[in-house]
């Protein structure tokens, strides 16, 4: 399946990524849902585009629970090499380099065209 979930312990740079797209989401709560309402809002669009077996390959990366995310100095995804300032964020990767990024409402509004641009 082209959509998989990251083992963040083994993810330290873009060189560790084989997928073409990285999807940064809030982590899942004990109730089984993403704590971030914006992430929950774009999730159906993400599943529609990346979920089919013939869809593009993407990796979901959970940035942590709300308390972890709200402490920028302590959240490893806010600094190098990721520089995630808000969630959801989708990064397009080619040859271990970032070549494009969608943030917040851009994800829901532009993900289909972002992916179709290749």
MOZIGI-V352841 format. One record per residue. N is the residue number from 1. RES is the residue in one letter. PHI is phi in radians with two decimals (* if undefined). OMEGA is omega in whole degrees, 0 to 359 (none if undefined). BURIAL is 1 if it has 9 or more other ideal C-beta (glycine too) atoms within 8 Angstrom, else 0. Layout:
n:res:phi:omega:burial
N:RES:PHI:OMEGA:BURIAL
N:RES:PHI:OMEGA:BURIAL
//
This chain:
n:res:phi:omega:burial
1:X:*:185:0
2:X:-1.30:180:1
3:X:-1.95:179:1
4:X:-2.32:182:1
5:X:-1.83:184:0
6:X:-1.32:163:1
7:X:-1.64:189:0
8:X:-1.09:179:0
9:X:-1.14:181:0
10:X:-1.78:184:0
11:X:-2.04:182:1
12:X:-2.16:178:0
13:X:-2.77:178:0
14:X:-1.13:178:1
15:X:-1.20:179:0
16:X:-1.49:187:0
17:X:-1.92:176:1
18:X:-1.76:181:0
19:X:-1.33:180:1
20:X:-1.45:182:0
21:X:-2.26:174:1
22:X:-1.98:180:1
23:X:-2.03:180:1
24:X:-1.69:183:1
25:X:-2.17:167:1
26:X:-1.18:178:1
27:X:-1.28:180:1
28:X:-1.53:180:0
29:X:-1.43:177:1
30:X:-1.06:179:0
31:X:-1.40:175:0
32:X:1.58:178:0
33:X:-2.14:176:0
34:X:-1.13:182:1
35:X:-1.30:182:1
36:X:-1.52:180:1
37:X:-1.11:178:0
38:X:-1.17:177:1
39:X:-1.18:177:1
40:X:-1.06:182:1
41:X:-1.16:182:0
42:X:-1.57:184:1
43:X:-0.96:177:1
44:X:-1.05:178:0
45:X:-1.16:178:1
46:X:-1.07:180:1
47:X:-1.14:179:1
48:X:-1.07:184:0
49:X:-1.45:186:1
50:X:-1.73:185:1
51:X:-1.23:182:1
52:X:-1.07:182:0
53:X:-1.07:178:0
54:X:-1.74:180:0
55:X:-1.35:177:1
56:X:-1.17:181:1
57:X:-1.39:180:1
58:X:-2.46:180:1
59:X:-2.12:175:1
60:X:-1.52:179:1
61:X:-2.14:179:1
62:X:-1.52:185:1
63:X:-1.50:179:1
64:X:2.08:177:1
65:X:-1.26:187:1
66:X:-0.95:181:0
67:X:-1.13:178:0
68:X:-1.18:183:1
69:X:-1.17:184:1
70:X:-1.31:175:0
71:X:-1.89:186:0
72:X:-0.92:183:0
73:X:-1.16:184:0
74:X:-1.79:183:0
75:X:-1.70:187:1
76:X:-1.15:180:0
77:X:-1.46:179:1
78:X:-1.46:180:1
79:X:-1.97:181:0
80:X:-1.04:355:0
81:X:-1.61:191:0
82:X:-1.52:181:1
83:X:0.94:180:0
84:X:-1.47:181:1
85:X:-1.77:178:0
86:X:-2.65:179:0
87:X:-2.19:1:1
88:X:-1.32:172:1
89:X:-2.36:175:1
90:X:-2.10:179:1
91:X:-2.01:175:1
92:X:-1.68:184:1
93:X:-2.14:172:1
94:X:-2.41:178:0
95:X:0.86:178:0
96:X:1.09:178:0
97:X:-2.22:174:0
98:X:-1.28:180:0
99:X:-2.11:178:0
100:X:-3.08:183:0
101:X:-2.66:170:0
102:X:-2.09:184:1
103:X:-2.32:175:1
104:X:0.91:185:1
105:X:-1.16:176:0
106:X:-1.04:183:0
107:X:-1.08:182:1
108:X:-1.16:185:1
109:X:-1.35:190:0
110:X:-2.24:185:1
111:X:-1.05:182:1
112:X:-1.03:180:0
113:X:-1.26:177:0
114:X:-1.03:181:1
115:X:-1.31:183:1
116:X:-1.22:177:0
117:X:-1.19:176:0
118:X:1.27:none:0
//
